[in-house]
């Protein structure tokens, strides 16, 4: 199989791996009401369950990036898939609150290795002309996995108990990892080895990396609020069943995000041909465009308006998400790509990881609806910040980057 064809087959295979990456992590949020009832947990305790994954996922990021630059990316990707899938199965064995927190934390450790290795692998086959499109196609699996995790975990939880979804997704993930082992491969040209475990100076040698990382923290904070609490919000406020709450909390937003991410990848590749900051400008458009829709999600009590708001937010979120890593790769050396993704992913999730607990605590005083609307301020601030940073620092990069293979 020629590289010109294989590079797209690679994206397709990684699409399914990432699908389970997000289905596994989203499944638990749709069964929060069942967990709270069975184990007598408060919202803050449930928020800690959500954040346990995020904190460990973030802490492991730099090491995961270093591993992705040093070892076979195929082994890291598929080994990680099998590992986190087995942990997903183990989550179903939880009988106490401490078990839930522990297994969610371990799942964060397992999943941390995926993105640094997979994005470096994609970039090894896709140069500047197709990178945003390839990564945006891959990014669509994030939304599909989120919908599947939220919907089917809610359905299985409603009819068969909350553990059924974890058994299902975990076992399917193990089978996928074994099945893809023969077909996933490294690029023919040997990749360069990182000389230092965590080369922070090289990763942050361009000021735009700081801008992109801080913006990622803000965007992640908002995303984690909706991923964690929207199913429960719909269950409590709109009296939906677990199945419909899990579906509605993910489907409208994530399907729109698929459209946004595909359009964002195409748009960014066109912008990038005209100016270096084209990908980042596409991201800022997505953040600023999402502001009114975010405000509406918590403000309205009308289901139709809520759906419109979630669709609008999802599309704009997709414009931003399509270029998270493709934009970063415009400013870091080729041999540091996995480390750069691992570091930025770590900082982004570390900052965003306080969201589930913070919102649970704040909602006790202000209400969940007000907290959802308040996220619009975060998108506005970081949208402006990214736009200004792009205009200031992208005209003449301060690092010499090696062209992508």
Buried (B, 14 or more C-beta within 10 A) or exposed (E): EEEEEBBBEBBEBBBBBBBBBBBBBBBBBBBBBBBBEEBEBEBBBBBBBBBBBBBBBBBBBBBBBBBBBBBBBBBBBBBBBBBBBBBBBBBBEBEEBEBBBBBBBBBBBBBBBBBBBBBBBBBBBBEBEBBBBBBBBBBBBBBBBBBBBBBBBBBBBBEEEBBBBBBBBBBBBBEBBEEBBEEBBBBEEEBEEBEEEBBEEBBBBBBBBEBBBBBBBBBBBBBBBBBBBBBBBBBEBEEBBBBBBBBBBBBBBBBBBBBBBBBBBBBBBEBBEEEBBBBBBBBBBBBBBBBBBBBBBBBBEEEEEBBBBBBBBBBBBBBBBBBBBBBBBBBBBBBBBBBBBBBBBBBBBBBBBBBBBBBBBBBEEEEBBEBBBBBBEBBBBBBEBBBEBBEEBBEEBEEEBEEBB
